């Protein structure tokens, strides 16, 4: 099995305020489906009210993020799935519930983890 990251940036989720309760309900239902299927690992949204910091190897903390990263926000789900095709099916369900396209990435296997 492979862990897949299914995610979207905040700006991609353009939903009318009156439709937001439906988005929440439907997205929670998809996550519950993933839990019931035994494939859910972790998920959530980036707290955009908390600014990112960088921590170096010597413990120095600086405000901000990598220069090439302008923003990292939005929501994500990590699922443990047997194939990329399965990840694409789950991404389709999440996209439908969130009303926005999802990016799918596979984590590299680490035999020591």
Secondary structure, DSSP 8 states (H G I E B T S, - for coil): -EEEEEEE-GGG----GGGHHHHHHHHHHHHHHHHHHT-EEEEEE--TTS--EEE-TT--EEES--TT-----SEEEEEEES-HHHHHHHHHHHHHHHTS--EEEE----TT-
